[in-house]
Amino acid sequence: MDIPSIITRKRDGQILSDAQINLLVEHVADRKIHPVQLGAFLMAVFLKGMNRDETISLTKAMVKNGETLKWPEEWSDLVVDKHSTGGVGDKVSLPLAPALASLGLKVPMISGRGLGFTGGTLDKLESIPGFNINLTSSEICTIVDKIGCCIVGQTEKIAPADKAMYAARDVSATINCISLIVGSIIAKKAAENPKALVFDVKCGIAAFMKNEEDAQKLAKWLVNTAQALDIKTVAVLTKMNEPIGMMIGNSVEVIESIQCLKGNAPKDLEELICTQGGSLLLAKGKVANLKDGYDVVLQTLKNGKALLKFKEMLIAQNVDKALAEKLCEPGANLWELLPLAKECTNLIAESSGIVHSLNALDIANVLLELGAGRLHPDDSVNHGVSLVLKTHKGASLNEGDVWGVVYHDEEITSNQLSTLKKSLSIGNGERNENSYESRIIEVIKPTS
């Protein structure tokens, strides 16, 4: 049993044994595999696929060949987390982690940076001066024990094979492979040693999965693989056509998250936070049903308990105490406390009518061009580039109304302005200010 024979076996469409998969992952984690061999293996998996058992074995091997967080026995059963497949304006993690911590759960959230049009939780948090996402496993454990939550980057020792494989997938055209996607997502989460997980699997024009069928498939693979690792899991299938909330961009999404923690969340952001949080409370037997879980999480956003946990998390992760307190003060001018690009451009409605849609992908791509995101992992990010919406789907607009404000440092080109204008679809219809179209498509549970 050696690496070339394992590659040959998968190239020929045969099923790999646990021992073969573990040997390959060991070599990847220890950097003993030649980059050409790793690329060949990934392409073989991309073309021939892996079945459920192979995917479970791959995930377990990536967890095994790395560091797993250890928790005190008295509260180890309370460890939970969430994962989103990525979207535009998706700042759910920022309010959700402290909300769950305020309810007695433990949330050691290992998150990622943005790439392409998808925003990253770590980039958002790093727009807060001083916030440190680079914690050791020991520091993570200390903060989770004391505060109840933290949001950090993947350490060098947690699932090191995943880091190497992800980098290789990025340059070998093998990103879009369901077994590799599932293994990568769950390995990092399983290394946290959680007892329950909730996945937010998005579908739509600004999602990795464009249609509902593909999103359902990914969700089922995720929940069934996580269950095989003895983690209670559900997936929430959600729509990703319009941006989440009213603010898109790193620093302004922190602003909107803090507003949410002060009890003033846009309805769609509230729904995603409370549904995902409620699902975890239900998984841990803290509530009788999902509706009760939703209401309990919502209460923490209204009564200030989640906000207090957020402040404690900021201080524990190196934000100056005075700044953390200012950010969380009632009536604080958050726009003066966080970075914002120097120039602003108003987007003007060119006709009157009802907002039918706001194309999240077009908006995100323009912000990406202006520096809000990165095309390559080592690109820098301008935390102050952003777009603040003044309208939403179903609202009415009059010709000449400002429907959005773009904050930028580089000059906006005519093509970028044209793209943003086209992202807004206005048509006939009845005013729909107070109604709400749910983002939730369905909740998917394990099948076995």
C-alpha positions in Angstrom: 0.0 0.0 0.0 1.6 3.2 -1.2 0.5 6.6 -2.5 0.7 5.7 -6.3 -1.4 2.6 -5.8 -4.0 4.6 -3.9 -4.2 7.2 -6.7 -4.4 4.4 -9.3 -7.2 2.7 -7.4 -9.3 5.8 -7.2 -8.4 6.8 -10.8 -9.9 3.5 -11.9 -13.1 4.1 -9.9 -12.5 1.7 -7.1 -13.5 2.2 -3.5 -10.7 3.0 -1.1 -10.4 1.3 2.3 -10.1 3.2 5.6 -6.5 2.2 5.8 -5.7 3.6 2.4 -7.5 6.9 3.0 -5.8 7.3 6.4 -2.3 6.6 4.9 -2.9 9.3 2.2 -4.2 11.8 4.8 -1.2 11.1 7.0 1.2 11.9 4.2 -0.7 15.1 3.4 -0.7 16.2 7.1 3.0 15.4 7.5 3.8 17.1 4.1 5.3 13.8 2.9 3.3 13.7 -0.3 4.5 15.2 -3.6 2.3 18.1 -4.8 1.8 16.3 -8.1 0.6 13.2 -6.3 -1.9 15.3 -4.2 -3.2 17.0 -7.3 -3.6 13.6 -9.1 -5.5 12.2 -6.1 -7.8 15.2 -5.9 -8.6 15.0 -9.6 -9.2 11.3 -9.3 -11.7 11.9 -6.5 -13.2 14.8 -8.5 -13.8 12.6 -11.6 -14.7 9.3 -9.9 -16.2 10.5 -6.6 -16.3 9.0 -3.2 -19.2 7.1 -1.6 -20.6 7.9 1.8 -18.3 5.5 3.7 -15.2 6.9 1.9 -16.3 10.5 2.7 -16.8 9.6 6.4 -13.4 7.9 6.4 -11.7 10.9 4.8 -13.3 13.3 7.3 -12.3 11.1 10.3 -8.7 10.8 9.0 -8.4 14.6 8.6 -9.6 15.0 12.2 -7.4 12.2 13.6 -4.3 13.6 11.9 -4.4 16.9 13.7 -5.3 18.4 17.1 -8.7 18.0 18.6 -9.9 20.5 21.2 -10.5 19.0 24.7 -13.2 20.3 27.0 -13.8 19.9 30.8 -16.1 17.0 31.4 -18.6 19.1 33.4 -19.6 21.1 30.3 -18.2 19.2 27.3 -21.8 18.2 26.4 -22.7 21.8 25.8 -20.3 22.5 22.9 -22.1 23.5 19.7 -21.3 25.3 16.5 -22.6 26.4 13.1 -21.3 26.6 9.6 -22.6 28.5 6.6 -21.7 27.7 3.0 -21.2 31.4 2.4 -23.3 34.3 1.1 -23.5 38.0 0.7 -24.1 40.1 3.9 -23.9 36.9 6.0 -23.0 38.1 9.4 -25.1 35.5 11.3 -22.1 34.2 13.3 -21.3 37.5 15.0 -24.6 37.7 16.9 -25.3 34.0 17.1 -22.2 32.9 19.0 -22.7 35.3 21.9 -26.5 34.6 21.9 -25.9 30.9 22.4 -23.2 31.6 25.0 -25.7 33.8 27.0 -28.0 30.7 27.1 -25.3 28.5 28.6 -24.0 26.8 25.5 -20.3 26.7 24.6 -19.3 28.0 21.1 -15.7 27.6 20.0 -16.3 28.9 16.5 -13.5 28.2 14.0 -14.3 30.4 11.0 -12.7 31.4 7.7 -11.8 34.4 5.5 -13.7 35.5 2.5 -12.7 34.5 -1.0 -14.3 35.7 -4.2 -17.7 37.3 -3.7 -18.3 35.5 -0.4 -17.6 37.5 2.7 -15.6 36.0 5.6 -16.4 36.1 9.3 -12.8 36.7 10.2 -12.5 39.6 7.8 -15.5 41.2 9.4 -14.2 40.8 12.9 -10.8 42.1 12.0 -12.3 45.4 11.0 -12.6 45.9 14.8 -9.3 47.4 15.9 -7.3 44.9 17.9 -9.5 41.9 17.4 -7.3 38.8 17.5 -8.4 35.7 15.5 -5.1 33.9 15.9 -5.5 32.0 19.2 -3.8 28.8 20.3 -5.9 25.8 21.3 -5.1 26.6 24.9 -6.3 30.2 24.6 -9.5 29.0 22.8 -10.3 26.6 25.6 -9.6 29.3 28.3 -11.9 31.8 26.6 -14.7 29.3 26.0 -14.5 28.2 29.6 -14.6 31.8 30.9 -16.8 33.6 28.4 -18.7 30.8 26.6 -17.7 31.7 23.0 -14.9 32.8 20.7 -14.6 33.2 17.0 -11.1 32.3 15.7 -9.2 31.1 12.6 -8.0 27.6 12.0 -4.8 26.9 13.9 -1.8 25.2 12.2 -2.5 22.0 14.2 -6.2 21.7 13.6 -6.9 19.5 10.5 -3.6 20.3 8.8 -4.4 18.0 6.0 -7.5 20.0 5.2 -5.4 23.2 4.8 -3.1 21.5 2.4 -5.9 19.8 0.4 -7.9 23.0 0.2 -5.0 25.0 -1.2 -4.3 22.2 -3.7 -8.0 22.1 -4.7 -7.9 25.9 -5.3 -5.2 25.5 -8.0 -6.2 22.1 -9.5 -9.8 22.9 -10.5 -11.2 20.4 -7.9 -13.1 22.8 -5.6 -16.5 21.7 -6.7 -16.5 18.1 -5.5 -19.1 17.2 -2.9 -17.0 14.6 -1.0 -14.0 17.0 -0.7 -16.4 19.9 0.3 -18.0 17.8 3.0 -14.7 16.5 4.3 -13.2 19.9 4.5 -16.2 21.5 6.2 -16.8 18.8 8.8 -13.1 18.1 9.6 -12.6 21.6 11.0 -15.9 21.5 12.9 -15.4 18.0 14.3 -11.9 19.1 15.5 -13.7 21.4 17.9 -15.2 18.3 19.5 -18.8 19.6 19.4 -21.9 17.7 20.4 -24.3 19.5 18.0 -23.9 21.4 14.7 -26.2 23.4 12.4 -25.4 24.0 8.8 -26.8 26.9 6.8 -26.7 25.6 3.3 -27.5 28.5 0.9 -28.9 28.2 -2.6 -29.5 30.9 -5.2 -27.6 33.3 -7.5 -25.2 34.4 -4.8 -24.6 30.9 -3.3 -22.1 28.1 -4.1 -25.1 25.9 -4.9 -27.3 27.7 -7.4 -30.3 25.5 -7.3 -32.4 23.8 -4.6 -31.7 20.3 -5.8 -27.9 20.7 -5.5 -28.2 22.5 -2.1 -30.4 19.6 -0.8 -27.8 17.1 -1.9 -25.0 18.9 -0.1 -27.1 19.4 3.0 -27.9 15.7 3.2 -24.3 14.7 2.8 -23.3 17.2 5.5 -25.8 16.0 8.1 -25.3 12.3 7.4 -21.5 12.6 7.5 -21.6 14.6 10.8 -24.0 12.1 12.3 -21.5 9.3 11.5 -19.1 11.2 13.7 -21.6 11.2 16.6 -22.5 14.9 16.2 -26.2 15.8 16.4 -26.8 17.8 13.2 -29.4 19.5 11.1 -29.1 21.7 8.0 -31.2 24.7 7.3 -31.7 25.3 3.5 -31.9 29.1 2.9 -32.4 31.5 0.0 -29.4 33.5 -1.2 -30.6 35.8 -4.0 -30.8 39.1 -2.1 -28.2 40.3 0.4 -28.8 39.4 4.0 -29.8 42.4 6.0 -29.2 46.0 4.8 -25.4 46.2 5.0 -22.7 44.5 2.9 -19.0 44.9 3.6 -16.8 44.1 6.5 -17.0 47.0 9.0 -20.7 47.8 8.2 -21.7 44.2 8.8 -20.1 44.5 12.3 -22.3 47.6 12.7 -25.4 45.8 11.7 -24.5 42.8 13.9 -24.1 45.1 16.9 -27.4 46.8 16.1 -28.9 43.3 16.0 -27.4 42.6 19.4 -29.1 45.8 20.6 -32.5 44.4 19.5 -32.7 46.0 16.1 -32.2 43.3 13.6 -33.6 43.2 10.0 -36.2 40.5 9.8 -34.2 38.2 7.6 -31.1 38.4 9.8 -33.2 37.8 12.8 -34.8 34.7 11.2 -31.5 33.1 10.3 -29.9 33.7 13.7 -33.0 32.5 15.7 -33.6 29.5 13.4 -30.1 28.3 13.6 -29.7 29.0 17.3 -33.1 27.4 18.0 -32.1 24.3 16.1 -29.0 24.0 18.4 -31.0 24.5 21.5 -33.5 21.8 20.3 -30.6 19.4 19.6 -29.3 19.9 23.1 -32.8 19.4 24.7 -33.0 22.9 25.9 -36.4 23.6 24.3 -39.4 21.5 23.3 -39.6 22.6 19.7 -38.0 24.9 17.1 -40.4 27.7 17.7 -39.6 27.8 21.4 -35.9 27.8 20.5 -36.4 30.7 18.1 -38.2 32.7 20.7 -35.6 32.0 23.4 -32.7 33.2 21.1 -34.7 36.3 20.0 -35.2 37.2 23.7 -31.4 37.2 24.2 -31.1 39.7 21.3 -33.7 41.9 22.9 -32.7 41.8 26.6 -29.0 42.7 26.2 -27.6 39.4 27.4 -26.2 38.4 24.0 -24.7 41.9 23.7 -22.9 41.6 27.0 -21.4 38.3 25.9 -20.3 39.9 22.7 -18.5 42.6 24.6 -16.8 40.1 26.8 -15.7 38.1 23.7 -14.2 41.3 22.2 -12.2 42.0 25.3 -11.1 38.4 25.6 -9.8 38.5 22.0 -7.7 41.6 22.6 -10.0 44.5 21.7 -9.3 47.5 24.0 -11.8 47.4 26.9 -12.8 51.1 26.3 -13.5 50.5 22.6 -15.5 47.3 23.4 -17.6 49.2 25.9 -18.2 52.1 23.5 -19.3 49.7 20.7 -21.8 48.2 23.0 -23.2 51.4 24.6 -26.8 52.3 23.8 -26.9 55.0 21.2 -23.2 54.7 20.3 -22.2 56.2 16.9 -20.7 53.0 15.5 -19.9 54.7 12.2 -17.2 56.8 14.0 -15.7 53.8 15.9 -15.1 51.4 12.9 -13.3 52.0 9.6 -15.3 53.4 6.7 -14.1 54.3 3.2 -13.7 58.0 2.6 -15.9 58.5 -0.5 -19.6 57.7 -0.8 -21.8 57.5 -3.9 -25.6 57.5 -3.8 -27.5 55.0 -6.0 -30.6 56.7 -7.3 -33.8 55.0 -8.4 -34.4 55.7 -12.1 -38.1 54.8 -12.0 -40.9 54.3 -9.5 -42.4 51.0 -8.5 -42.0 48.0 -6.2 -38.6 46.4 -5.6 -38.8 42.9 -7.1 -35.2 41.9 -6.3 -31.7 43.0 -5.4 -29.1 40.9 -7.1 -26.7 40.0 -4.3 -24.1 38.6 -6.7 -23.8 41.7 -8.8 -23.5 43.9 -5.6 -20.9 41.6 -4.1 -18.8 41.5 -7.3 -18.6 45.3 -7.5 -17.6 45.5 -3.8 -15.0 42.8 -4.5 -13.5 44.9 -7.4 -13.5 47.9 -5.1 -11.4 46.0 -2.5 -13.9 44.7 0.0 -12.9 41.1 -0.7 -10.1 39.0 -2.2 -9.6 37.0 -5.3 -6.6 35.1 -3.9 -6.0 33.9 -0.3 -3.1 36.3 0.2 -4.8 39.4 -1.1 -5.4 42.3 1.3 -8.9 43.6 2.2 -10.2 47.1 2.6 -12.5 46.8 5.6 -14.2 50.1 4.9 -15.5 49.4 1.4 -19.2 48.6 1.7 -22.8 49.2 0.4 -25.6 50.2 2.7 -29.1 49.5 1.3 -32.0 51.9 1.9 -34.6 49.6 0.5 -35.5 45.9 0.4 -37.5 43.4 -1.6 -41.2 44.3 -1.6 -40.7 48.0 -0.7 -41.8 50.9 -2.9 -39.5 53.4 -4.4 -40.1 56.7 -6.2 -38.0 57.9 -9.1 -35.1 59.9 -7.6 -35.0 58.1 -4.2 -31.7 56.9 -2.9 -31.8 53.1 -2.7 -28.2 52.5 -1.6 -25.0 54.2 -0.6 -21.6 52.9 -1.7 -18.5 53.6 0.5 -15.3 53.4 -1.5 -11.7 54.7 -1.7 -11.1 53.9 -5.4 -13.1 55.7 -8.0 -16.2 53.8 -9.1 -16.2 53.1 -12.8 -19.1 53.6 -15.2 -19.3 49.8 -15.6 -19.5 49.3 -11.8 -22.2 51.9 -11.5 -24.1 50.3 -14.4 -23.8 46.9 -12.7 -25.1 48.2 -9.4 -28.0 50.0 -11.1 -29.0 46.7 -12.9 -28.8 44.8 -9.6 -32.0 46.6 -8.6 -35.2 45.3 -10.2 -38.2 47.6 -10.0 -41.7 46.7 -11.4 -45.4 46.9 -10.9 -47.1 45.5 -7.9 -48.7 46.3 -4.6 -46.7 47.9 -1.8 -45.5 45.2 0.5 -43.6 47.0 3.3 -44.8 45.0 6.2 -44.9 41.5 4.7 -41.9 39.2 4.8 -40.8 36.4 2.5 -39.0 33.8 4.6 -35.5 32.8 3.6 -36.0 29.3 5.0 -36.7 26.7 2.4 -36.6 23.6 4.7 -34.8 22.0 7.6 -33.0 18.8 6.7 -32.3 16.1 9.3 -30.1 13.0 9.0 -31.7 10.0 7.2 -30.0 7.3 9.2 
